[in-house]
Amino acid sequence: MQNRLIYLFILLFLPVAGLNADPADDGVFSAAGVQFEIDADTYRTENTFFSEVKQELNEIIEDSSVQPDIVIFPEYTGVFFQLIEYNDVISGYENFQKALIDVVMSTPGVSNLADVFTSSDSEISYLERWSRIADKYNIYAVAGSCFVTAEDGTLRNRSFVFDPDGELIYQQDKVFLTDFETDIVGLEPGSIEEARMFNVEGRKIALTICRDTYSPEWEDKFSDAFLWIDIKANGEVFDAEQRESFMRALPLRVMNSGVRYGITVCAVGNYMDLFWEGESSAFYNTGNRLALADISDSCDSDDRIFFNIRTQ
C-alpha cells in the first residue's frame, strides 16, 4: 500500500499536456477552486466577508480562459461567518474554545457551545447572500460549509450548492467528524446513505467533505461521477506526512472508483489559535495514472485553481 501511495504521489505531479481548452471551444466544462484564506479581518462583518467572496470571484473571471461552470469554496468557509454577531465578545481572545465559553456565559438562552450555532440566525443571511451571488455571477457555487441545525435538532457540518438562478439545489452533511467537531463544538455526523450526487450542466458531480474522503465507502456510490469534489479544512502543518495523507483521500478514491476528474479545495489561514494548511489541486485520471491539471502555489495563503475539461 505504501509503495502504491508513493507511486500515486509521483504521478499526480505530472502535468497533462493539452488539458486546458481553447477559450473558443464551447465543449468545455470549467471548474474553479478558491483556496480561501480564513482570518479575523475577513469575518469582521457580513459585508467584509462577502466583499472578499466577490473579490475572489472577480479575480477568477479575470484569470480564467472560460466562464466557470462551477466555483468551489472550501470547508468551514461559513463557520466563522456564524460568529460575527459575537465579535464584541470574542475579539479579545486568542483561544477559540475560551472565546466560545465566554459567549456561552454571556449570552442569554445559550447553555453550551453547540447552542452558539443553533441559536444563531446567521445561516439564513449566509444562504440568502450566496443565492444572490450565484445568480449574479451565473455560476453553480459550492458555498463551503456551516454548522447548522438538522431536521432532528442536532448540529451538523453542512455544505451547500447553488445553481446559476440562485436556487439551493443540494446540501450534504459531513459524516466522519474530527475530535474538535464532536468533543468541542458538539456536532453530530451525517449519513452516507443520505448523500447523493448533484447535476451541473447535465453532468453528475460528487462531493465529500474533508475527512469523509478518506473512506472507501464512497467509491461505489460515486463511481459514475463526472467530477468528484473534496472540500477541506486541514488543521495540521502541511508537511511531507500531510502531503502523503492527502494522497489517501481524493486521489485514492478517484483511482479506485474510476472517476475521471477530481478537485480538492482547501481552506487556509488562521482564526485565533485555529489554523489550516493544505494544497488545492485538480487532477485527471487517465485510467492507469493520475496527472496534474493545476495546483495552488502555496499551502498557507489565498489562491485559486482552474480545471478546464474538454467534453467534445
N, C-alpha and C positions, 0 to 999 in steps of 0.2 A: 504493500500500500504506500509506504513512504517513497519508494522509487517512482511509483506512478504519479504521486503528487509533485515530485521534483520534475518529472517529465512534463507534466501539465504546466508547471510554472515556467519552464523554459519556452514551451510552445506558445504560451499566452503572449509573450512579448515579441512575437514575430509579426510584423505589420502585414496587413492584407493588401496586396497590390490591386489597385483599381476599385477598392471598395466604395470610396466616396463617389457619388454620382454627379454627372454633369448637371448644373442647375437648370438647364433647359430640358432635362429629361423628366417628363411627367410621371414616369413609372418609378417613383422613389417614395419610400416610407422613411420619414425623418424623425428621429428622437433626439432630444437634448436633455442632459442631466445637469442639475445645478448642485455643485459641491458647496452647500450653503454654510456660511460661517456664522455660528451662534455666538453672540456676546451680549452683554447687558445693554449696550447702546442701541442695538437693533431692536430691543424689546422695551425701550423707554415708553413708547406709546403705541397704540394701534396704528397710527399713521406712519410712524417711523418704520415699523415693521413692513407695512405694505408698500411704502416707498422703496424699501430695499428689494422687495419681491419684484416690483415693476422695473427697477433698475436692472435686475438680473435678466428679466425678460427682454428689455430693450437691447441689452448687450448681446443676448442670444440671437435676436433678429438681425442685429447689425453684423455679427460674426458668422452667421450661418449662410451657407450657399443656397439653401432652400428653406421655405417656411416649415418649421417643425410641425409635425402632426401631433406630437405629444411632448410635454415638458415635465420632467420629474424632479420633485424636491424630496429630500431625504427624511428618514425617520426623525421624530422629535421636532420638526420644524414648527409645529403649532403648540408644543407643550409649554414653552415659556411665554408665548402669547397669552396663555390662560392665567399667567401670574401677573400680568401688567396691572390689574386692579389692586394688587397688593404691594406695588413697588415702594410705597411710602414706608412700609414695614420692613421689607427685605433688603432695601438698598444699603443699609448699614452693615450687612453681614458678609462674611467671606465663606461661611459654611452653609451649604444648601439645606441640609437637614435641620440645622438650628434655626435657619430663617423660616422654614415652614412650620416648625414648632411654635415660633413666636406668632405666626399668622393664626395658628390654631388657638393659641392662648388669648389672642386679642380680638378675634372675630366672633361676634355672636352667631350662634347656630352651627358653628364648626367645632367638632369634637375630636377629629383625627385627621391625619394627612390626606386620606382619600377624600374627606369632605371638602378640602380646599379646592379640589377639582370638580366634584359632583355638585357643589353648591353654586358654582360659577355659571353665568350665562354667556361667558365669552365664546364658547363653542358656536353659538348662534351667529355672533358677529363674524367669527373666523370663517364660517362656511358661506355666509352671505357675501363677504368681500371676495372670497375665492370664486364664487359663482360669477360675479361681475367681471373678474379678471379673465376667466376662461372665455367668457362671451366677448369681451373687448379685444382680446388677442387672437380669438378664433382658434383656440387650441384645446386639445384634451390636456388636462392638468392633473398630475398626481400631487396632491397638496400635503405631502409629508404625513405626519401623524399627530394626534392629540390624545390626551387621556379623557375619555368620555364615559358617560353613564350608559350602560347597555340596557336593553329592554327588561332584563331581570333585576336591574338595580345595581349590578356590580360595575366596577370601574375597569375599563379596557384600554389598551393601547390600539387605537383605530386609525387606519389610513383611509383617505377619501379620494375619489376620482370624479372629475367634472368633464362634461363634453363641451364642444365649442358653442353651444347655446346656453351654457351656464347651468345645465342640469346636473345634479348629483346622480351619476349613473351606477356607482359601485362604492362599497365600503367593506373593509376587511379588518378583522381583529388579529393582533399578534397572538400566537399560540404558545410558543416556548419563551417564557419570560426570564429576565435576569433576576438575580437576588435583589438588586436595587429596586426593581419594579414591584416585586412581590413583598419584600420584607420592609421596605421603607415607604413606598408610595401606597401599597395595598392594592395593586392591580390583580385582576383575575384573568386567566387565559381564555382565548377564543377557541374555536373548534376547526380542525382541518376539514371536517365534513361540511361546514357551512361556507367554506371558501370556494370560489369558482373563478373562472376567467371572465374578462370583460372584452368588449369589441371596440376596436379603433379602425375606422375605415374598412370594416368587414374582416379584420384580422384579429385572431384571439391573442389576448395579452394576459400573461400570468404575473402575479405579484406575490412576493414574500417579503417579510419584514425581519431583517437582521438575523437574529438567532434562529428563526424559523428555517432559514435557507440551509442550515447545516443538516436538516433532517431528510433522509432519503424517502420519507413517506410522501413527499410531494411529487416524486418523479413520474409515477403512473398517472397521477391526477392531471399533470400539466404537460404530458408527453406530446400533445398535438398543438402546443402553443407556437405562435409565430415568433413572439418575443417574450423573454422572461425577465422581469424587473426585480431587483433586490434593493430595497432602501435600508440604509444602515445608519446607526449612531454608535460607533465603536469606541467605548470608553477606556481604551488602553493605548499606550505608546505604540505607534505603528513601526515596529522593528521587523527584523527578518522572521521572527517567530509568528508575528501577526500577519505578515505577508503570506506565509505558508498556510496560516489558518484561513485566510480569505480564499485560498485555493480549494479548501474543503467545503466552501459554501457554494456560491452560484456556479463557478467553473465546473466543479464536480457534478452538480445537479444537471447542468446542461449537457455534459458529456454522457452521463448515464441515461438521461431521458431521450437524447437525440434531438432536443430543441435546437434550432439553427442559430438563434441570436440571443445574446444576454447582455444586460447592462446593470452595473452596480453603481449606486449613487449614495455618497456618504455625507453625513454632517461632520463639520469640523469646528474648532474654536473652543471656547470655554464660557461657563456661566458659574460664578462663584468658584467653588472648588471642583466642579464637574468639568471634564474636558473630553474632547472627541478627536480622533485622528483616523485617517484611512484614505486609500487611493480609490477614486472613482474610475471605472473602466467600462468600455464597451468592447465586446468580442464576438467572434464569428466561429461557429462550429463547422469545420469542413467535412466532418464525418470520422476523421481519424486524428485530428488535432484541433487545438484552439489557436486562433490568430487574433492579434490585437487590432481593433479599429481606432480606438482613441483611449487616452489615459490622462488623468489630471497631472498637472506639473508638480504638485506637491501633495503631501498627506495632511497638511495642517493649515491650509489657507483657502480662501474662496477661489473657486474655479468653475469652469463649465466644460462639458464634454459633448461630442456630437457623434451621431450614428446615422449615416445616410445609406439606406439599403435599397439596392435595385430590386424591383419587383416585376420587371418585364425583361 
